[in-house]
Amino acid sequence: MNRKWMICLVLPVLLTVLTGCPKKKPVTNNSDLQVDTQPMATPTPAPAVDVQETPAPAVQDQTEDALMSEDMQVVNDELHRRGFAADIMFLYDEASLSDQAREQLSRNADLLKSQPQFAVTVEGHADSRGTNEYNLALGERRANAVRDYLGSLGVAAERLRTISYGEERPVCTDEEESCWSQNRRAHLVITGRSNVG
């Protein structure tokens, strides 16, 4: 038992020696730091200087003119946006131009003359009534009427090409007048660049 008492007495002393007691940090007085604690004067603001702004360089429109595109769909869309009528409508079994058709073609001619780099295909179409042969011939007469009228308004004949699809490419397939009337047309498409101009 003496041994147990001895271990109980020696163990705390041994632990204290090995781990040590926490030491207190010394206190430093402000007078020992030798720091100048005088307040600083507020800086005087610099006098205002007239700064002349340099004007920004003029920004040029970096977007490409749609009419310069190599993609003919982009060109066609741009011309339609500018008032180009793609479809010239006709009465049943007719290839003569109405007053409205002449007005539309007059605007088209002005646009085409201002853009002489484009070649145009005039497609002739018919509704589904009549034989295929008859409708192909009617479509051809309609396309020729549009081509000839554009030519009379000053669009160079070398820029105009015609083709007839007759009833083969309808925009509407219902068998009723409201649909047939949409198919009786000449359709104008910019198909490429022209050597004229």
Beta strands, then each sheet from edge to edge (+ up, - down):
strand 1: 87-89
strand 2: 118-125
strand 3: 160-166
strand 4: 185-193
sheet 1: 1+ 4- 2+ 3+
end
